Amino acid sequence: MGCFAGRFGRVEPRRVAAEFVTGLLADLEVKTCWQLAEQAGHARPDAMQRLLYRAVWDADAVRDDLRQLIADRFGGPDAVLVVDETGDLKKGRHSVGVQRQYSGTAGRIENSQVGVFLGYAGSDGHTLIDRRVYLPASWTDDRDRCQAAGVPDEIGFATKPELAADMITTALDAGVPAGWAAADEAYGNNAVFRAGLRGHGLGYVLAVSCSHLIPLDGGKTRVRADRVAAELPDSAWQRRSAGAGSKGPRFYDWAWLHDVCTDADPDDGGRHSLLIRRNTTTGELAFYRCWTPRPASLAQLVRVAGIRWTVEESFQAAKSQVGLDQHQVRRWDSWHRFTTLALAALAVLAICAADAAHHDPTNTGLIKLTVNEVPRLINACIIRPINDLTHRLRWSRFRRRHQARARQSHYTRRLNLEFQP
């Protein structure tokens, strides 16, 4: 909280924000305003809800402070900016951005809400540093619906690559040190997104689909990526590790074709190439468009390709440890506020894990302290659960009373609809 406490003009929301982040770190099965308020010892959830809905504070300013904290702790010239999206399954249609759309979380088309996130990976650790809620065209074309959800009038439709590019530009303009960008096929296949990275002088290793057309011979010929791979001799492949995984080094076979992707401005001064990864067991292939402003080695490109998976690890930790997907909010401001505070809680875990590894690098017989283990230690050593029986019973009565009122309202509404003439 120290890095952004000054963003709250009054002591009351500042204190509630600290309790909110503490609650996200607590060992709670569900992390909505009700559960966070009960954990904090509040009699009602009003203060937590007010923090997300009506309190005066700027979530983007808090994001800026948090991003700077992460850059100061993990930053370096070889750091990697990683973009990806994640979806949360939702019921109804009123929560901002919700519609039937593809959700990677479910692996199919579902009623869901999608957020695009920017991850930051340095030599000591990684976490998420920015967020954008994705508004489908069905939302931006319906301004009444947007107004009901609190979407600012100036917000129009933007594709996911456009949201990702905006976050990268904002981070670089703020002085976040980075030398590389990484992303999956949804972003790597987008020529405008790639051009934007080159405009920033940011090297990239971006996954592309097997059907992606690779320009050869100065752009005169375009060949599918999988066809290029099929014509490679055995001598073109080298076995290298893409970094350490949970079961040790992640070895793949790699082929690197220099200066084949020259469909961009020939005067951009960079070096275009195609990187191909082959699974050593299944033979499955993955393809990457690469660009570097200066000469780079195969080892550097393989490292960046492997780092892309850190954003998946961050999503898993954010959802399982700090409740990133457990918000029950509908409005634009509330989504950004909850998500920003969740990123703050995630940053606590990432920094604690990195600091522990730094201060005890030679702890034999133990693996490094993980982001998943840190919350257990925080709960055991710092967070003191509320043991007052009166407080627990008060919250039980509050929940039951609220649920009875909600049920009565639901029954009344159904009866009115059924007996309308």
Secondary structure, 3 states (H helix, E strand, C coil): CCCCHHHCCCHHHHHHHHHHHHHHHCCCCCCCHHHHHHHHCCCCCHHHHHHHHCCCCCHHHHHHHHHHHHHHHHCCCCCEEEEEEEEEECCCCCCCCCEEEEECCCCEEEEEEEEEEEEEECCCCEEEEEEEECCCHHHHCCHHHHHHCCCCCCCCCCCHHHHHHHHHHHHHHCCCCCCEEEECHHHHCCHHHHHHHHHCCCEEEEEECCCCEEEECCCCEEEEHHHHHHCCCHHHCEEEEEEEECCEEEEEEEEEEECCCCCCCCCCCCEEEEEEEEECCCCCEEEEEEEECCCCCHHHHHHHHHHCCHHHHHHHHHHHHCCCCCCCCCCHHHHHHHHHHHHHHHHHHHHHHHHHHHHCCCCCCCCCCCCCCHHHHHHHHCCCCCCCHHHHHHHHHHHHHHHHHHHHHHHHHHHHHHCCC
